[in-house]
């Protein structure tokens, strides 16, 4: 799992049936306290959370667990957004997003 920022939308003219009516988003891993990027953006499925560009989100990056969240063992997915982050507390520091 990692915390990331949604940096864009992904559109496709065709999707696997398991991904019909699911949002595809670009998520970039960030340091949750400084918001500095920690890597390249990757595509993730929104698990019905309602995130969008600018949202700070909790991302699950493991295929088996992502398919469990979707409830479909055959879904072609690896990375899924499972929550929107309101705040982070680490080492006595607090960072609020909402």
Rosetta constraint file for C-alpha pairs under 8 A:
AtomPair CA 1 CA 58 HARMONIC 6.97 0.50
AtomPair CA 1 CA 59 HARMONIC 5.45 0.50
AtomPair CA 1 CA 60 HARMONIC 4.54 0.50
AtomPair CA 1 CA 61 HARMONIC 5.87 0.50
AtomPair CA 2 CA 29 HARMONIC 6.67 0.50
AtomPair CA 2 CA 58 HARMONIC 5.97 0.50
AtomPair CA 2 CA 59 HARMONIC 5.34 0.50
AtomPair CA 2 CA 60 HARMONIC 6.78 0.50
AtomPair CA 2 CA 61 HARMONIC 7.78 0.50
AtomPair CA 3 CA 29 HARMONIC 5.90 0.50
AtomPair CA 3 CA 30 HARMONIC 6.14 0.50
AtomPair CA 3 CA 31 HARMONIC 7.35 0.50
AtomPair CA 3 CA 32 HARMONIC 6.39 0.50
AtomPair CA 3 CA 56 HARMONIC 6.99 0.50
AtomPair CA 3 CA 57 HARMONIC 5.67 0.50
AtomPair CA 3 CA 58 HARMONIC 4.77 0.50
AtomPair CA 3 CA 59 HARMONIC 6.02 0.50
AtomPair CA 3 CA 85 HARMONIC 8.00 0.50
AtomPair CA 4 CA 27 HARMONIC 5.88 0.50
AtomPair CA 4 CA 28 HARMONIC 5.18 0.50
AtomPair CA 4 CA 29 HARMONIC 4.05 0.50
AtomPair CA 4 CA 30 HARMONIC 5.02 0.50
AtomPair CA 4 CA 31 HARMONIC 7.93 0.50
AtomPair CA 4 CA 32 HARMONIC 7.77 0.50
AtomPair CA 4 CA 56 HARMONIC 5.67 0.50
AtomPair CA 4 CA 57 HARMONIC 5.40 0.50
AtomPair CA 4 CA 58 HARMONIC 6.52 0.50
AtomPair CA 4 CA 59 HARMONIC 6.85 0.50
AtomPair CA 5 CA 27 HARMONIC 5.48 0.50
AtomPair CA 5 CA 28 HARMONIC 5.38 0.50
AtomPair CA 5 CA 29 HARMONIC 6.49 0.50
AtomPair CA 5 CA 30 HARMONIC 6.68 0.50
AtomPair CA 5 CA 53 HARMONIC 7.63 0.50
AtomPair CA 5 CA 54 HARMONIC 6.24 0.50
AtomPair CA 5 CA 55 HARMONIC 5.71 0.50
AtomPair CA 5 CA 56 HARMONIC 4.47 0.50
AtomPair CA 5 CA 57 HARMONIC 6.09 0.50
AtomPair CA 6 CA 25 HARMONIC 6.71 0.50
AtomPair CA 6 CA 26 HARMONIC 5.73 0.50
AtomPair CA 6 CA 27 HARMONIC 4.40 0.50
AtomPair CA 6 CA 28 HARMONIC 6.45 0.50
AtomPair CA 6 CA 51 HARMONIC 7.69 0.50
AtomPair CA 6 CA 52 HARMONIC 6.13 0.50
AtomPair CA 6 CA 53 HARMONIC 4.73 0.50
AtomPair CA 6 CA 54 HARMONIC 5.40 0.50
AtomPair CA 6 CA 55 HARMONIC 5.43 0.50
AtomPair CA 6 CA 56 HARMONIC 6.46 0.50
AtomPair CA 6 CA 57 HARMONIC 7.25 0.50
AtomPair CA 7 CA 25 HARMONIC 7.65 0.50
AtomPair CA 7 CA 26 HARMONIC 5.56 0.50
AtomPair CA 7 CA 27 HARMONIC 5.73 0.50
AtomPair CA 7 CA 28 HARMONIC 6.70 0.50
AtomPair CA 7 CA 41 HARMONIC 7.75 0.50
AtomPair CA 7 CA 53 HARMONIC 5.11 0.50
AtomPair CA 7 CA 54 HARMONIC 6.23 0.50
AtomPair CA 8 CA 25 HARMONIC 5.81 0.50
AtomPair CA 8 CA 26 HARMONIC 4.95 0.50
AtomPair CA 8 CA 27 HARMONIC 7.31 0.50
AtomPair CA 8 CA 52 HARMONIC 7.53 0.50
AtomPair CA 8 CA 53 HARMONIC 5.32 0.50
AtomPair CA 9 CA 23 HARMONIC 7.94 0.50
AtomPair CA 9 CA 24 HARMONIC 6.23 0.50
AtomPair CA 9 CA 25 HARMONIC 4.45 0.50
AtomPair CA 9 CA 26 HARMONIC 5.85 0.50
AtomPair CA 9 CA 52 HARMONIC 7.62 0.50
AtomPair CA 9 CA 53 HARMONIC 7.15 0.50
AtomPair CA 10 CA 23 HARMONIC 7.85 0.50
AtomPair CA 10 CA 24 HARMONIC 5.20 0.50
AtomPair CA 10 CA 25 HARMONIC 5.33 0.50
AtomPair CA 10 CA 26 HARMONIC 6.72 0.50
AtomPair CA 10 CA 43 HARMONIC 7.55 0.50
AtomPair CA 11 CA 24 HARMONIC 7.00 0.50
AtomPair CA 15 CA 19 HARMONIC 6.13 0.50
AtomPair CA 15 CA 20 HARMONIC 6.38 0.50
AtomPair CA 16 CA 20 HARMONIC 6.81 0.50
AtomPair CA 16 CA 75 HARMONIC 7.93 0.50
AtomPair CA 16 CA 76 HARMONIC 7.40 0.50
AtomPair CA 18 CA 72 HARMONIC 7.51 0.50
AtomPair CA 18 CA 75 HARMONIC 5.57 0.50
AtomPair CA 18 CA 76 HARMONIC 7.65 0.50
AtomPair CA 19 CA 75 HARMONIC 7.48 0.50
AtomPair CA 22 CA 45 HARMONIC 6.65 0.50
AtomPair CA 22 CA 46 HARMONIC 6.43 0.50
AtomPair CA 22 CA 47 HARMONIC 7.28 0.50
AtomPair CA 22 CA 48 HARMONIC 7.28 0.50
AtomPair CA 23 CA 45 HARMONIC 5.87 0.50
AtomPair CA 23 CA 46 HARMONIC 5.36 0.50
AtomPair CA 24 CA 43 HARMONIC 6.61 0.50
AtomPair CA 24 CA 44 HARMONIC 5.78 0.50
AtomPair CA 24 CA 45 HARMONIC 4.77 0.50
AtomPair CA 24 CA 46 HARMONIC 6.31 0.50
AtomPair CA 25 CA 43 HARMONIC 5.53 0.50
AtomPair CA 25 CA 44 HARMONIC 5.36 0.50
AtomPair CA 25 CA 45 HARMONIC 6.32 0.50
AtomPair CA 25 CA 46 HARMONIC 7.08 0.50
AtomPair CA 25 CA 52 HARMONIC 7.36 0.50
AtomPair CA 25 CA 53 HARMONIC 7.98 0.50
AtomPair CA 26 CA 41 HARMONIC 5.88 0.50
AtomPair CA 26 CA 42 HARMONIC 5.34 0.50
AtomPair CA 26 CA 43 HARMONIC 4.56 0.50
AtomPair CA 26 CA 44 HARMONIC 6.21 0.50
AtomPair CA 27 CA 41 HARMONIC 5.10 0.50
AtomPair CA 27 CA 42 HARMONIC 5.38 0.50
AtomPair CA 27 CA 43 HARMONIC 6.21 0.50
AtomPair CA 27 CA 44 HARMONIC 6.61 0.50
AtomPair CA 28 CA 37 HARMONIC 6.74 0.50
AtomPair CA 28 CA 38 HARMONIC 7.53 0.50
AtomPair CA 28 CA 39 HARMONIC 6.53 0.50
AtomPair CA 28 CA 40 HARMONIC 5.84 0.50
AtomPair CA 28 CA 41 HARMONIC 4.03 0.50
AtomPair CA 28 CA 42 HARMONIC 6.40 0.50
AtomPair CA 29 CA 37 HARMONIC 5.92 0.50
AtomPair CA 29 CA 38 HARMONIC 5.31 0.50
AtomPair CA 29 CA 39 HARMONIC 5.79 0.50
AtomPair CA 29 CA 40 HARMONIC 7.21 0.50
AtomPair CA 29 CA 41 HARMONIC 6.99 0.50
AtomPair CA 30 CA 34 HARMONIC 7.94 0.50
AtomPair CA 30 CA 35 HARMONIC 5.30 0.50
AtomPair CA 30 CA 36 HARMONIC 5.35 0.50
AtomPair CA 30 CA 37 HARMONIC 4.36 0.50
AtomPair CA 30 CA 38 HARMONIC 5.04 0.50
AtomPair CA 30 CA 39 HARMONIC 7.53 0.50
AtomPair CA 31 CA 35 HARMONIC 4.97 0.50
AtomPair CA 31 CA 36 HARMONIC 5.38 0.50
AtomPair CA 31 CA 37 HARMONIC 6.50 0.50
AtomPair CA 31 CA 38 HARMONIC 6.48 0.50
AtomPair CA 32 CA 36 HARMONIC 7.92 0.50
AtomPair CA 32 CA 88 HARMONIC 6.80 0.50
AtomPair CA 32 CA 95 HARMONIC 7.55 0.50
AtomPair CA 33 CA 88 HARMONIC 7.19 0.50
AtomPair CA 33 CA 90 HARMONIC 7.98 0.50
AtomPair CA 33 CA 93 HARMONIC 7.86 0.50
AtomPair CA 33 CA 94 HARMONIC 7.59 0.50
AtomPair CA 33 CA 95 HARMONIC 5.79 0.50
AtomPair CA 43 CA 79 HARMONIC 7.09 0.50
AtomPair CA 44 CA 59 HARMONIC 7.98 0.50
AtomPair CA 44 CA 78 HARMONIC 7.74 0.50
AtomPair CA 44 CA 79 HARMONIC 4.83 0.50
AtomPair CA 44 CA 80 HARMONIC 4.91 0.50
AtomPair CA 44 CA 81 HARMONIC 6.37 0.50
AtomPair CA 45 CA 77 HARMONIC 7.58 0.50
AtomPair CA 45 CA 79 HARMONIC 6.47 0.50
AtomPair CA 45 CA 80 HARMONIC 4.65 0.50
AtomPair CA 45 CA 81 HARMONIC 6.03 0.50
AtomPair CA 46 CA 50 HARMONIC 7.04 0.50
AtomPair CA 46 CA 51 HARMONIC 6.87 0.50
AtomPair CA 46 CA 80 HARMONIC 5.95 0.50
AtomPair CA 46 CA 81 HARMONIC 4.91 0.50
AtomPair CA 46 CA 82 HARMONIC 7.15 0.50
AtomPair CA 47 CA 69 HARMONIC 7.43 0.50
AtomPair CA 47 CA 70 HARMONIC 6.88 0.50
AtomPair CA 47 CA 80 HARMONIC 6.44 0.50
AtomPair CA 47 CA 81 HARMONIC 5.81 0.50
AtomPair CA 47 CA 82 HARMONIC 5.92 0.50
AtomPair CA 49 CA 81 HARMONIC 7.38 0.50
AtomPair CA 49 CA 82 HARMONIC 6.68 0.50
AtomPair CA 49 CA 83 HARMONIC 6.20 0.50
AtomPair CA 49 CA 84 HARMONIC 7.25 0.50
AtomPair CA 51 CA 55 HARMONIC 5.86 0.50
AtomPair CA 51 CA 57 HARMONIC 7.53 0.50
AtomPair CA 51 CA 84 HARMONIC 6.85 0.50
AtomPair CA 55 CA 84 HARMONIC 6.93 0.50
AtomPair CA 56 CA 84 HARMONIC 6.00 0.50
AtomPair CA 56 CA 85 HARMONIC 5.60 0.50
AtomPair CA 56 CA 97 HARMONIC 7.29 0.50
AtomPair CA 57 CA 81 HARMONIC 6.62 0.50
AtomPair CA 57 CA 82 HARMONIC 7.51 0.50
AtomPair CA 57 CA 83 HARMONIC 5.60 0.50
AtomPair CA 57 CA 84 HARMONIC 4.33 0.50
AtomPair CA 57 CA 85 HARMONIC 5.21 0.50
AtomPair CA 58 CA 81 HARMONIC 5.94 0.50
AtomPair CA 58 CA 82 HARMONIC 5.78 0.50
AtomPair CA 58 CA 83 HARMONIC 4.99 0.50
AtomPair CA 58 CA 84 HARMONIC 6.06 0.50
AtomPair CA 58 CA 85 HARMONIC 6.41 0.50
AtomPair CA 59 CA 79 HARMONIC 6.94 0.50
AtomPair CA 59 CA 80 HARMONIC 5.75 0.50
AtomPair CA 59 CA 81 HARMONIC 4.52 0.50
AtomPair CA 59 CA 82 HARMONIC 5.89 0.50
AtomPair CA 59 CA 83 HARMONIC 7.30 0.50
AtomPair CA 60 CA 65 HARMONIC 7.55 0.50
AtomPair CA 60 CA 66 HARMONIC 6.63 0.50
AtomPair CA 60 CA 79 HARMONIC 5.71 0.50
AtomPair CA 60 CA 80 HARMONIC 5.33 0.50
AtomPair CA 60 CA 81 HARMONIC 6.26 0.50
AtomPair CA 60 CA 82 HARMONIC 6.72 0.50
AtomPair CA 61 CA 66 HARMONIC 7.25 0.50
AtomPair CA 61 CA 78 HARMONIC 5.94 0.50
AtomPair CA 61 CA 79 HARMONIC 4.38 0.50
AtomPair CA 61 CA 80 HARMONIC 6.56 0.50
AtomPair CA 62 CA 66 HARMONIC 6.05 0.50
AtomPair CA 62 CA 78 HARMONIC 5.37 0.50
AtomPair CA 62 CA 79 HARMONIC 6.24 0.50
AtomPair CA 63 CA 67 HARMONIC 6.11 0.50
AtomPair CA 63 CA 77 HARMONIC 5.98 0.50
AtomPair CA 63 CA 78 HARMONIC 3.78 0.50
AtomPair CA 63 CA 79 HARMONIC 6.61 0.50
AtomPair CA 64 CA 68 HARMONIC 6.29 0.50
AtomPair CA 64 CA 73 HARMONIC 7.53 0.50
AtomPair CA 64 CA 78 HARMONIC 7.40 0.50
AtomPair CA 65 CA 69 HARMONIC 6.30 0.50
AtomPair CA 66 CA 70 HARMONIC 6.46 0.50
AtomPair CA 66 CA 77 HARMONIC 6.60 0.50
AtomPair CA 66 CA 78 HARMONIC 5.89 0.50
AtomPair CA 66 CA 79 HARMONIC 6.31 0.50
AtomPair CA 66 CA 80 HARMONIC 5.77 0.50
AtomPair CA 67 CA 71 HARMONIC 6.02 0.50
AtomPair CA 67 CA 72 HARMONIC 5.46 0.50
AtomPair CA 67 CA 73 HARMONIC 5.40 0.50
AtomPair CA 67 CA 74 HARMONIC 7.22 0.50
AtomPair CA 67 CA 75 HARMONIC 5.96 0.50
AtomPair CA 67 CA 76 HARMONIC 7.95 0.50
AtomPair CA 67 CA 77 HARMONIC 6.54 0.50
AtomPair CA 67 CA 78 HARMONIC 7.50 0.50
AtomPair CA 68 CA 72 HARMONIC 6.32 0.50
AtomPair CA 68 CA 73 HARMONIC 6.54 0.50
AtomPair CA 70 CA 75 HARMONIC 7.79 0.50
AtomPair CA 85 CA 97 HARMONIC 6.86 0.50
AtomPair CA 85 CA 98 HARMONIC 7.70 0.50
AtomPair CA 86 CA 96 HARMONIC 6.02 0.50
AtomPair CA 86 CA 97 HARMONIC 5.08 0.50
AtomPair CA 86 CA 98 HARMONIC 4.87 0.50
AtomPair CA 87 CA 94 HARMONIC 7.05 0.50
AtomPair CA 87 CA 95 HARMONIC 5.46 0.50
AtomPair CA 87 CA 96 HARMONIC 4.12 0.50
AtomPair CA 87 CA 97 HARMONIC 5.49 0.50
AtomPair CA 87 CA 98 HARMONIC 7.03 0.50
AtomPair CA 88 CA 94 HARMONIC 5.73 0.50
AtomPair CA 88 CA 95 HARMONIC 5.19 0.50
AtomPair CA 88 CA 96 HARMONIC 6.48 0.50
AtomPair CA 89 CA 93 HARMONIC 5.54 0.50
AtomPair CA 89 CA 94 HARMONIC 4.50 0.50
AtomPair CA 89 CA 95 HARMONIC 6.48 0.50
AtomPair CA 90 CA 94 HARMONIC 6.66 0.50
